[in-house]
Amino acid sequence: MKRARAWLLVVGLITALVGGLLGLLIGADIATAKEQAANGEKTYKYDDYSRRRGTQIAVIGAIIFSIVLWRSLSAGN
């Protein structure tokens, strides 16, 4: 396992805060990405720290995206 690159975490957080959807996707990818080892075993691609940050980014992205979607749908009324 390796740590996610700092720029990826920063970009994920920024996009989660400004729009939500892209940050949600980046965060979910960091939190759940797996890779296959030479023996065929699948393991997480990123370490625990990166996966926790990815989960946090995904949650922030989901919340912001929900707010943006709700506001845009309610603006039509």
PyMOL Python script that loads the backbone (N, CA, C, O; Angstrom):
from pymol import cmd

cmd.read_pdbstr("""\
ATOM      1  N   MET A   1       0.840  -1.181   0.000  1.00  0.00           N
ATOM      2  CA  MET A   1       0.000   0.000   0.000  1.00  0.00           C
ATOM      3  C   MET A   1       0.882   1.240   0.000  1.00  0.00           C
ATOM      4  O   MET A   1       1.990   1.253   0.536  1.00  0.00           O
ATOM      5  N   LYS A   2       0.357   2.253  -0.607  1.00  0.00           N
ATOM      6  CA  LYS A   2       1.095   3.510  -0.663  1.00  0.00           C
ATOM      7  C   LYS A   2       0.183   4.646  -0.264  1.00  0.00           C
ATOM      8  O   LYS A   2      -1.041   4.509  -0.256  1.00  0.00           O
ATOM      9  N   ARG A   3       0.783   5.754   0.063  1.00  0.00           N
ATOM     10  CA  ARG A   3       0.017   6.942   0.409  1.00  0.00           C
ATOM     11  C   ARG A   3      -0.384   7.648  -0.875  1.00  0.00           C
ATOM     12  O   ARG A   3       0.400   7.739  -1.820  1.00  0.00           O
ATOM     13  N   ALA A   4      -1.617   8.148  -0.900  1.00  0.00           N
ATOM     14  CA  ALA A   4      -2.088   8.913  -2.056  1.00  0.00           C
ATOM     15  C   ALA A   4      -1.261  10.187  -2.168  1.00  0.00           C
ATOM     16  O   ALA A   4      -0.863  10.769  -1.158  1.00  0.00           O
ATOM     17  N   ARG A   5      -1.012  10.605  -3.368  1.00  0.00           N
ATOM     18  CA  ARG A   5      -0.233  11.823  -3.581  1.00  0.00           C
ATOM     19  C   ARG A   5      -0.981  13.023  -2.994  1.00  0.00           C
ATOM     20  O   ARG A   5      -2.207  13.109  -3.061  1.00  0.00           O
ATOM     21  N   ALA A   6      -0.223  13.922  -2.433  1.00  0.00           N
ATOM     22  CA  ALA A   6      -0.809  15.090  -1.765  1.00  0.00           C
ATOM     23  C   ALA A   6      -1.663  15.909  -2.725  1.00  0.00           C
ATOM     24  O   ALA A   6      -2.732  16.388  -2.349  1.00  0.00           O
ATOM     25  N   TRP A   7      -1.197  16.074  -3.970  1.00  0.00           N
ATOM     26  CA  TRP A   7      -1.962  16.884  -4.920  1.00  0.00           C
ATOM     27  C   TRP A   7      -3.324  16.253  -5.211  1.00  0.00           C
ATOM     28  O   TRP A   7      -4.299  16.966  -5.452  1.00  0.00           O
ATOM     29  N   LEU A   8      -3.395  14.924  -5.190  1.00  0.00           N
ATOM     30  CA  LEU A   8      -4.665  14.255  -5.449  1.00  0.00           C
ATOM     31  C   LEU A   8      -5.652  14.514  -4.311  1.00  0.00           C
ATOM     32  O   LEU A   8      -6.836  14.755  -4.547  1.00  0.00           O
ATOM     33  N   LEU A   9      -5.157  14.463  -3.083  1.00  0.00           N
ATOM     34  CA  LEU A   9      -6.012  14.758  -1.932  1.00  0.00           C
ATOM     35  C   LEU A   9      -6.466  16.216  -1.945  1.00  0.00           C
ATOM     36  O   LEU A   9      -7.621  16.511  -1.640  1.00  0.00           O
ATOM     37  N   VAL A  10      -5.562  17.126  -2.298  1.00  0.00           N
ATOM     38  CA  VAL A  10      -5.902  18.547  -2.337  1.00  0.00           C
ATOM     39  C   VAL A  10      -6.923  18.827  -3.444  1.00  0.00           C
ATOM     40  O   VAL A  10      -7.916  19.518  -3.215  1.00  0.00           O
ATOM     41  N   VAL A  11      -6.682  18.296  -4.626  1.00  0.00           N
ATOM     42  CA  VAL A  11      -7.627  18.487  -5.735  1.00  0.00           C
ATOM     43  C   VAL A  11      -8.982  17.881  -5.379  1.00  0.00           C
ATOM     44  O   VAL A  11     -10.020  18.482  -5.655  1.00  0.00           O
ATOM     45  N   GLY A  12      -8.978  16.709  -4.777  1.00  0.00           N
ATOM     46  CA  GLY A  12     -10.233  16.082  -4.362  1.00  0.00           C
ATOM     47  C   GLY A  12     -10.996  16.941  -3.377  1.00  0.00           C
ATOM     48  O   GLY A  12     -12.209  17.105  -3.506  1.00  0.00           O
ATOM     49  N   LEU A  13     -10.298  17.494  -2.389  1.00  0.00           N
ATOM     50  CA  LEU A  13     -10.959  18.333  -1.392  1.00  0.00           C
ATOM     51  C   LEU A  13     -11.478  19.628  -2.008  1.00  0.00           C
ATOM     52  O   LEU A  13     -12.601  20.043  -1.720  1.00  0.00           O
ATOM     53  N   ILE A  14     -10.686  20.260  -2.838  1.00  0.00           N
ATOM     54  CA  ILE A  14     -11.121  21.519  -3.470  1.00  0.00           C
ATOM     55  C   ILE A  14     -12.342  21.284  -4.352  1.00  0.00           C
ATOM     56  O   ILE A  14     -13.308  22.045  -4.295  1.00  0.00           O
ATOM     57  N   THR A  15     -12.301  20.235  -5.166  1.00  0.00           N
ATOM     58  CA  THR A  15     -13.453  19.974  -6.042  1.00  0.00           C
ATOM     59  C   THR A  15     -14.678  19.538  -5.243  1.00  0.00           C
ATOM     60  O   THR A  15     -15.811  19.785  -5.657  1.00  0.00           O
ATOM     61  N   ALA A  16     -14.455  18.893  -4.105  1.00  0.00           N
ATOM     62  CA  ALA A  16     -15.585  18.533  -3.249  1.00  0.00           C
ATOM     63  C   ALA A  16     -16.242  19.783  -2.681  1.00  0.00           C
ATOM     64  O   ALA A  16     -17.466  19.857  -2.582  1.00  0.00           O
ATOM     65  N   LEU A  17     -15.432  20.759  -2.310  1.00  0.00           N
ATOM     66  CA  LEU A  17     -15.962  21.980  -1.702  1.00  0.00           C
ATOM     67  C   LEU A  17     -16.644  22.902  -2.704  1.00  0.00           C
ATOM     68  O   LEU A  17     -17.601  23.590  -2.347  1.00  0.00           O
ATOM     69  N   VAL A  18     -16.175  22.934  -3.949  1.00  0.00           N
ATOM     70  CA  VAL A  18     -16.756  23.881  -4.906  1.00  0.00           C
ATOM     71  C   VAL A  18     -17.905  23.308  -5.729  1.00  0.00           C
ATOM     72  O   VAL A  18     -18.744  24.066  -6.216  1.00  0.00           O
ATOM     73  N   GLY A  19     -17.962  22.023  -5.891  1.00  0.00           N
ATOM     74  CA  GLY A  19     -19.035  21.502  -6.712  1.00  0.00           C
ATOM     75  C   GLY A  19     -19.598  20.190  -6.214  1.00  0.00           C
ATOM     76  O   GLY A  19     -20.792  19.917  -6.341  1.00  0.00           O
ATOM     77  N   GLY A  20     -18.741  19.400  -5.658  1.00  0.00           N
ATOM     78  CA  GLY A  20     -19.210  18.184  -5.054  1.00  0.00           C
ATOM     79  C   GLY A  20     -19.000  16.917  -5.842  1.00  0.00           C
ATOM     80  O   GLY A  20     -18.391  15.976  -5.332  1.00  0.00           O
ATOM     81  N   LEU A  21     -19.482  16.855  -7.070  1.00  0.00           N
ATOM     82  CA  LEU A  21     -19.520  15.586  -7.789  1.00  0.00           C
ATOM     83  C   LEU A  21     -18.128  15.046  -8.106  1.00  0.00           C
ATOM     84  O   LEU A  21     -17.860  13.871  -7.853  1.00  0.00           O
ATOM     85  N   LEU A  22     -17.248  15.863  -8.647  1.00  0.00           N
ATOM     86  CA  LEU A  22     -15.907  15.388  -8.965  1.00  0.00           C
ATOM     87  C   LEU A  22     -15.158  15.011  -7.692  1.00  0.00           C
ATOM     88  O   LEU A  22     -14.457  14.000  -7.659  1.00  0.00           O
ATOM     89  N   GLY A  23     -15.301  15.813  -6.653  1.00  0.00           N
ATOM     90  CA  GLY A  23     -14.681  15.491  -5.374  1.00  0.00           C
ATOM     91  C   GLY A  23     -15.214  14.191  -4.800  1.00  0.00           C
ATOM     92  O   GLY A  23     -14.462  13.401  -4.229  1.00  0.00           O
ATOM     93  N   LEU A  24     -16.511  13.970  -4.953  1.00  0.00           N
ATOM     94  CA  LEU A  24     -17.119  12.714  -4.514  1.00  0.00           C
ATOM     95  C   LEU A  24     -16.490  11.535  -5.232  1.00  0.00           C
ATOM     96  O   LEU A  24     -16.173  10.524  -4.605  1.00  0.00           O
ATOM     97  N   LEU A  25     -16.307  11.652  -6.529  1.00  0.00           N
ATOM     98  CA  LEU A  25     -15.716  10.565  -7.312  1.00  0.00           C
ATOM     99  C   LEU A  25     -14.249  10.334  -6.963  1.00  0.00           C
ATOM    100  O   LEU A  25     -13.813   9.189  -6.838  1.00  0.00           O
ATOM    101  N   ILE A  26     -13.487  11.416  -6.805  1.00  0.00           N
ATOM    102  CA  ILE A  26     -12.076  11.283  -6.443  1.00  0.00           C
ATOM    103  C   ILE A  26     -11.954  10.649  -5.063  1.00  0.00           C
ATOM    104  O   ILE A  26     -11.161   9.728  -4.870  1.00  0.00           O
ATOM    105  N   GLY A  27     -12.734  11.135  -4.106  1.00  0.00           N
ATOM    106  CA  GLY A  27     -12.691  10.590  -2.752  1.00  0.00           C
ATOM    107  C   GLY A  27     -13.080   9.128  -2.704  1.00  0.00           C
ATOM    108  O   GLY A  27     -12.438   8.335  -2.015  1.00  0.00           O
ATOM    109  N   ALA A  28     -14.128   8.762  -3.431  1.00  0.00           N
ATOM    110  CA  ALA A  28     -14.557   7.365  -3.458  1.00  0.00           C
ATOM    111  C   ALA A  28     -13.494   6.467  -4.082  1.00  0.00           C
ATOM    112  O   ALA A  28     -13.285   5.336  -3.643  1.00  0.00           O
ATOM    113  N   ASP A  29     -12.828   6.981  -5.105  1.00  0.00           N
ATOM    114  CA  ASP A  29     -11.770   6.200  -5.732  1.00  0.00           C
ATOM    115  C   ASP A  29     -10.611   5.973  -4.764  1.00  0.00           C
ATOM    116  O   ASP A  29     -10.101   4.858  -4.654  1.00  0.00           O
ATOM    117  N   ILE A  30     -10.198   7.025  -4.066  1.00  0.00           N
ATOM    118  CA  ILE A  30      -9.099   6.878  -3.105  1.00  0.00           C
ATOM    119  C   ILE A  30      -9.496   5.912  -1.991  1.00  0.00           C
ATOM    120  O   ILE A  30      -8.682   5.095  -1.559  1.00  0.00           O
ATOM    121  N   ALA A  31     -10.724   6.001  -1.532  1.00  0.00           N
ATOM    122  CA  ALA A  31     -11.175   5.175  -0.410  1.00  0.00           C
ATOM    123  C   ALA A  31     -11.332   3.704  -0.776  1.00  0.00           C
ATOM    124  O   ALA A  31     -11.158   2.836   0.079  1.00  0.00           O
ATOM    125  N   THR A  32     -11.659   3.409  -2.034  1.00  0.00           N
ATOM    126  CA  THR A  32     -12.013   2.028  -2.376  1.00  0.00           C
ATOM    127  C   THR A  32     -11.113   1.357  -3.400  1.00  0.00           C
ATOM    128  O   THR A  32     -11.293   0.173  -3.682  1.00  0.00           O
ATOM    129  N   ALA A  33     -10.149   2.078  -3.965  1.00  0.00           N
ATOM    130  CA  ALA A  33      -9.306   1.510  -5.029  1.00  0.00           C
ATOM    131  C   ALA A  33      -8.518   0.299  -4.536  1.00  0.00           C
ATOM    132  O   ALA A  33      -7.936   0.319  -3.451  1.00  0.00           O
ATOM    133  N   LYS A  34      -8.509  -0.739  -5.341  1.00  0.00           N
ATOM    134  CA  LYS A  34      -7.754  -1.949  -5.034  1.00  0.00           C
ATOM    135  C   LYS A  34      -6.861  -2.284  -6.210  1.00  0.00           C
ATOM    136  O   LYS A  34      -7.125  -1.886  -7.345  1.00  0.00           O
ATOM    137  N   GLU A  35      -5.799  -3.021  -5.925  1.00  0.00           N
ATOM    138  CA  GLU A  35      -4.920  -3.491  -6.983  1.00  0.00           C
ATOM    139  C   GLU A  35      -4.626  -4.965  -6.732  1.00  0.00           C
ATOM    140  O   GLU A  35      -4.684  -5.446  -5.600  1.00  0.00           O
ATOM    141  N   GLN A  36      -4.317  -5.651  -7.792  1.00  0.00           N
ATOM    142  CA  GLN A  36      -4.071  -7.087  -7.702  1.00  0.00           C
ATOM    143  C   GLN A  36      -2.578  -7.355  -7.570  1.00  0.00           C
ATOM    144  O   GLN A  36      -1.776  -6.884  -8.378  1.00  0.00           O
ATOM    145  N   ALA A  37      -2.214  -8.117  -6.540  1.00  0.00           N
ATOM    146  CA  ALA A  37      -0.808  -8.467  -6.320  1.00  0.00           C
ATOM    147  C   ALA A  37      -0.396  -9.572  -7.285  1.00  0.00           C
ATOM    148  O   ALA A  37      -1.229 -10.147  -7.986  1.00  0.00           O
ATOM    149  N   ALA A  38       0.888  -9.855  -7.307  1.00  0.00           N
ATOM    150  CA  ALA A  38       1.413 -10.879  -8.217  1.00  0.00           C
ATOM    151  C   ALA A  38       0.810 -12.251  -7.946  1.00  0.00           C
ATOM    152  O   ALA A  38       0.682 -13.065  -8.860  1.00  0.00           O
ATOM    153  N   ASN A  39       0.434 -12.512  -6.684  1.00  0.00           N
ATOM    154  CA  ASN A  39      -0.148 -13.807  -6.341  1.00  0.00           C
ATOM    155  C   ASN A  39      -1.657 -13.852  -6.584  1.00  0.00           C
ATOM    156  O   ASN A  39      -2.295 -14.862  -6.288  1.00  0.00           O
ATOM    157  N   GLY A  40      -2.234 -12.780  -7.113  1.00  0.00           N
ATOM    158  CA  GLY A  40      -3.653 -12.750  -7.429  1.00  0.00           C
ATOM    159  C   GLY A  40      -4.515 -12.150  -6.335  1.00  0.00           C
ATOM    160  O   GLY A  40      -5.713 -11.945  -6.534  1.00  0.00           O
ATOM    161  N   GLU A  41      -3.929 -11.869  -5.192  1.00  0.00           N
ATOM    162  CA  GLU A  41      -4.682 -11.309  -4.078  1.00  0.00           C
ATOM    163  C   GLU A  41      -4.944  -9.822  -4.312  1.00  0.00           C
ATOM    164  O   GLU A  41      -4.046  -9.089  -4.725  1.00  0.00           O
ATOM    165  N   LYS A  42      -6.171  -9.380  -4.048  1.00  0.00           N
ATOM    166  CA  LYS A  42      -6.509  -7.971  -4.189  1.00  0.00           C
ATOM    167  C   LYS A  42      -6.337  -7.286  -2.838  1.00  0.00           C
ATOM    168  O   LYS A  42      -6.836  -7.749  -1.813  1.00  0.00           O
ATOM    169  N   THR A  43      -5.619  -6.176  -2.870  1.00  0.00           N
ATOM    170  CA  THR A  43      -5.402  -5.386  -1.660  1.00  0.00           C
ATOM    171  C   THR A  43      -5.721  -3.928  -1.976  1.00  0.00           C
ATOM    172  O   THR A  43      -5.764  -3.511  -3.133  1.00  0.00           O
ATOM    173  N   TYR A  44      -5.944  -3.165  -0.897  1.00  0.00           N
ATOM    174  CA  TYR A  44      -6.200  -1.749  -1.105  1.00  0.00           C
ATOM    175  C   TYR A  44      -4.971  -1.091  -1.717  1.00  0.00           C
ATOM    176  O   TYR A  44      -3.834  -1.431  -1.390  1.00  0.00           O
ATOM    177  N   LYS A  45      -5.222  -0.155  -2.602  1.00  0.00           N
ATOM    178  CA  LYS A  45      -4.133   0.540  -3.287  1.00  0.00           C
ATOM    179  C   LYS A  45      -3.459   1.557  -2.368  1.00  0.00           C
ATOM    180  O   LYS A  45      -2.246   1.756  -2.435  1.00  0.00           O
ATOM    181  N   TYR A  46      -4.249   2.197  -1.514  1.00  0.00           N
ATOM    182  CA  TYR A  46      -3.745   3.263  -0.664  1.00  0.00           C
ATOM    183  C   TYR A  46      -3.757   2.850   0.806  1.00  0.00           C
ATOM    184  O   TYR A  46      -4.507   1.955   1.197  1.00  0.00           O
ATOM    185  N   ASP A  47      -2.935   3.495   1.610  1.00  0.00           N
ATOM    186  CA  ASP A  47      -2.840   3.176   3.032  1.00  0.00           C
ATOM    187  C   ASP A  47      -4.074   3.685   3.787  1.00  0.00           C
ATOM    188  O   ASP A  47      -4.937   4.359   3.224  1.00  0.00           O
ATOM    189  N   ASP A  48      -4.128   3.338   5.088  1.00  0.00           N
ATOM    190  CA  ASP A  48      -5.291   3.701   5.909  1.00  0.00           C
ATOM    191  C   ASP A  48      -5.514   5.210   5.964  1.00  0.00           C
ATOM    192  O   ASP A  48      -6.649   5.678   5.864  1.00  0.00           O
ATOM    193  N   TYR A  49      -4.439   5.964   6.122  1.00  0.00           N
ATOM    194  CA  TYR A  49      -4.554   7.418   6.190  1.00  0.00           C
ATOM    195  C   TYR A  49      -5.215   7.959   4.922  1.00  0.00           C
ATOM    196  O   TYR A  49      -6.156   8.749   5.001  1.00  0.00           O
ATOM    197  N   SER A  50      -4.735   7.543   3.776  1.00  0.00           N
ATOM    198  CA  SER A  50      -5.276   8.027   2.499  1.00  0.00           C
ATOM    199  C   SER A  50      -6.722   7.590   2.320  1.00  0.00           C
ATOM    200  O   SER A  50      -7.543   8.362   1.825  1.00  0.00           O
ATOM    201  N   ARG A  51      -7.042   6.370   2.715  1.00  0.00           N
ATOM    202  CA  ARG A  51      -8.423   5.896   2.575  1.00  0.00           C
ATOM    203  C   ARG A  51      -9.378   6.658   3.487  1.00  0.00           C
ATOM    204  O   ARG A  51     -10.513   6.934   3.100  1.00  0.00           O
ATOM    205  N   ARG A  52      -8.927   7.005   4.704  1.00  0.00           N
ATOM    206  CA  ARG A  52      -9.765   7.821   5.591  1.00  0.00           C
ATOM    207  C   ARG A  52      -9.990   9.202   4.984  1.00  0.00           C
ATOM    208  O   ARG A  52     -11.113   9.706   4.986  1.00  0.00           O
ATOM    209  N   ARG A  53      -8.936   9.811   4.467  1.00  0.00           N
ATOM    210  CA  ARG A  53      -9.072  11.129   3.829  1.00  0.00           C
ATOM    211  C   ARG A  53      -9.976  11.036   2.597  1.00  0.00           C
ATOM    212  O   ARG A  53     -10.782  11.933   2.348  1.00  0.00           O
ATOM    213  N   GLY A  54      -9.843   9.956   1.830  1.00  0.00           N
ATOM    214  CA  GLY A  54     -10.704   9.758   0.669  1.00  0.00           C
ATOM    215  C   GLY A  54     -12.166   9.647   1.061  1.00  0.00           C
ATOM    216  O   GLY A  54     -13.041  10.187   0.384  1.00  0.00           O
ATOM    217  N   THR A  55     -12.429   8.943   2.156  1.00  0.00           N
ATOM    218  CA  THR A  55     -13.802   8.825   2.646  1.00  0.00           C
ATOM    219  C   THR A  55     -14.335  10.189   3.073  1.00  0.00           C
ATOM    220  O   THR A  55     -15.480  10.530   2.778  1.00  0.00           O
ATOM    221  N   GLN A  56     -13.510  10.964   3.763  1.00  0.00           N
ATOM    222  CA  GLN A  56     -13.928  12.303   4.182  1.00  0.00           C
ATOM    223  C   GLN A  56     -14.205  13.190   2.979  1.00  0.00           C
ATOM    224  O   GLN A  56     -15.189  13.931   2.973  1.00  0.00           O
ATOM    225  N   ILE A  57     -13.365  13.127   1.970  1.00  0.00           N
ATOM    226  CA  ILE A  57     -13.562  13.913   0.745  1.00  0.00           C
ATOM    227  C   ILE A  57     -14.860  13.491   0.067  1.00  0.00           C
ATOM    228  O   ILE A  57     -15.623  14.342  -0.391  1.00  0.00           O
ATOM    229  N   ALA A  58     -15.117  12.195  -0.003  1.00  0.00           N
ATOM    230  CA  ALA A  58     -16.338  11.700  -0.642  1.00  0.00           C
ATOM    231  C   ALA A  58     -17.586  12.163   0.112  1.00  0.00           C
ATOM    232  O   ALA A  58     -18.581  12.535  -0.511  1.00  0.00           O
ATOM    233  N   VAL A  59     -17.541  12.144   1.429  1.00  0.00           N
ATOM    234  CA  VAL A  59     -18.689  12.591   2.230  1.00  0.00           C
ATOM    235  C   VAL A  59     -18.929  14.091   2.031  1.00  0.00           C
ATOM    236  O   VAL A  59     -20.067  14.518   1.841  1.00  0.00           O
ATOM    237  N   ILE A  60     -17.861  14.884   2.075  1.00  0.00           N
ATOM    238  CA  ILE A  60     -17.993  16.328   1.834  1.00  0.00           C
ATOM    239  C   ILE A  60     -18.561  16.573   0.442  1.00  0.00           C
ATOM    240  O   ILE A  60     -19.455  17.401   0.268  1.00  0.00           O
ATOM    241  N   GLY A  61     -18.041  15.853  -0.546  1.00  0.00           N
ATOM    242  CA  GLY A  61     -18.538  16.001  -1.915  1.00  0.00           C
ATOM    243  C   GLY A  61     -20.009  15.644  -2.039  1.00  0.00           C
ATOM    244  O   GLY A  61     -20.761  16.318  -2.744  1.00  0.00           O
ATOM    245  N   ALA A  62     -20.420  14.579  -1.352  1.00  0.00           N
ATOM    246  CA  ALA A  62     -21.824  14.161  -1.405  1.00  0.00           C
ATOM    247  C   ALA A  62     -22.729  15.212  -0.763  1.00  0.00           C
ATOM    248  O   ALA A  62     -23.808  15.507  -1.276  1.00  0.00           O
ATOM    249  N   ILE A  63     -22.290  15.768   0.348  1.00  0.00           N
ATOM    250  CA  ILE A  63     -23.089  16.794   1.026  1.00  0.00           C
ATOM    251  C   ILE A  63     -23.206  18.045   0.157  1.00  0.00           C
ATOM    252  O   ILE A  63     -24.306  18.559  -0.046  1.00  0.00           O
ATOM    253  N   ILE A  64     -22.084  18.532  -0.352  1.00  0.00           N
ATOM    254  CA  ILE A  64     -22.099  19.742  -1.180  1.00  0.00           C
ATOM    255  C   ILE A  64     -22.912  19.510  -2.450  1.00  0.00           C
ATOM    256  O   ILE A  64     -23.696  20.369  -2.851  1.00  0.00           O
ATOM    257  N   PHE A  65     -22.725  18.347  -3.085  1.00  0.00           N
ATOM    258  CA  PHE A  65     -23.483  18.053  -4.302  1.00  0.00           C
ATOM    259  C   PHE A  65     -24.979  18.007  -4.010  1.00  0.00           C
ATOM    260  O   PHE A  65     -25.781  18.489  -4.811  1.00  0.00           O
ATOM    261  N   SER A  66     -25.360  17.434  -2.879  1.00  0.00           N
ATOM    262  CA  SER A  66     -26.777  17.382  -2.498  1.00  0.00           C
ATOM    263  C   SER A  66     -27.347  18.780  -2.299  1.00  0.00           C
ATOM    264  O   SER A  66     -28.465  19.073  -2.723  1.00  0.00           O
ATOM    265  N   ILE A  67     -26.566  19.640  -1.651  1.00  0.00           N
ATOM    266  CA  ILE A  67     -27.020  21.014  -1.431  1.00  0.00           C
ATOM    267  C   ILE A  67     -27.162  21.752  -2.758  1.00  0.00           C
ATOM    268  O   ILE A  67     -28.167  22.423  -2.992  1.00  0.00           O
ATOM    269  N   VAL A  68     -26.168  21.632  -3.619  1.00  0.00           N
ATOM    270  CA  VAL A  68     -26.218  22.303  -4.925  1.00  0.00           C
ATOM    271  C   VAL A  68     -27.400  21.787  -5.746  1.00  0.00           C
ATOM    272  O   VAL A  68     -28.118  22.575  -6.361  1.00  0.00           O
ATOM    273  N   LEU A  69     -27.601  20.490  -5.758  1.00  0.00           N
ATOM    274  CA  LEU A  69     -28.716  19.904  -6.507  1.00  0.00           C
ATOM    275  C   LEU A  69     -30.050  20.367  -5.929  1.00  0.00           C
ATOM    276  O   LEU A  69     -30.953  20.733  -6.682  1.00  0.00           O
ATOM    277  N   TRP A  70     -30.188  20.357  -4.609  1.00  0.00           N
ATOM    278  CA  TRP A  70     -31.413  20.770  -3.975  1.00  0.00           C
ATOM    279  C   TRP A  70     -31.723  22.233  -4.278  1.00  0.00           C
ATOM    280  O   TRP A  70     -32.860  22.587  -4.588  1.00  0.00           O
ATOM    281  N   ARG A  71     -30.684  23.089  -4.183  1.00  0.00           N
ATOM    282  CA  ARG A  71     -30.893  24.512  -4.464  1.00  0.00           C
ATOM    283  C   ARG A  71     -31.267  24.758  -5.927  1.00  0.00           C
ATOM    284  O   ARG A  71     -32.104  25.610  -6.224  1.00  0.00           O
ATOM    285  N   SER A  72     -30.646  24.012  -6.831  1.00  0.00           N
ATOM    286  CA  SER A  72     -30.963  24.227  -8.245  1.00  0.00           C
ATOM    287  C   SER A  72     -32.359  23.718  -8.590  1.00  0.00           C
ATOM    288  O   SER A  72     -33.042  24.293  -9.438  1.00  0.00           O
ATOM    289  N   LEU A  73     -32.776  22.653  -7.940  1.00  0.00           N
ATOM    290  CA  LEU A  73     -34.117  22.140  -8.196  1.00  0.00           C
ATOM    291  C   LEU A  73     -35.192  23.025  -7.549  1.00  0.00           C
ATOM    292  O   LEU A  73     -36.267  23.220  -8.116  1.00  0.00           O
ATOM    293  N   SER A  74     -34.894  23.547  -6.378  1.00  0.00           N
ATOM    294  CA  SER A  74     -35.880  24.394  -5.704  1.00  0.00           C
ATOM    295  C   SER A  74     -35.921  25.799  -6.295  1.00  0.00           C
ATOM    296  O   SER A  74     -36.899  26.516  -6.087  1.00  0.00           O
ATOM    297  N   ALA A  75     -34.898  26.207  -7.017  1.00  0.00           N
ATOM    298  CA  ALA A  75     -34.883  27.533  -7.640  1.00  0.00           C
ATOM    299  C   ALA A  75     -35.899  27.619  -8.775  1.00  0.00           C
ATOM    300  O   ALA A  75     -36.327  28.713  -9.141  1.00  0.00           O
ATOM    301  N   GLY A  76     -36.281  26.489  -9.325  1.00  0.00           N
ATOM    302  CA  GLY A  76     -37.241  26.476 -10.430  1.00  0.00           C
ATOM    303  C   GLY A  76     -38.668  26.677  -9.971  1.00  0.00           C
ATOM    304  O   GLY A  76     -39.553  26.885 -10.801  1.00  0.00           O
ATOM    305  N   ASN A  77     -38.919  26.622  -8.675  1.00  0.00           N
ATOM    306  CA  ASN A  77     -40.298  26.775  -8.164  1.00  0.00           C
ATOM    307  C   ASN A  77     -40.735  28.189  -8.105  1.00  0.00           C
ATOM    308  O   ASN A  77     -41.863  28.470  -7.699  1.00  0.00           O
TER     309      ASN A  77
END
""", "prot")
cmd.dss("prot")
cmd.show_as("cartoon", "prot")
cmd.util.cbc("prot")
cmd.orient("prot")
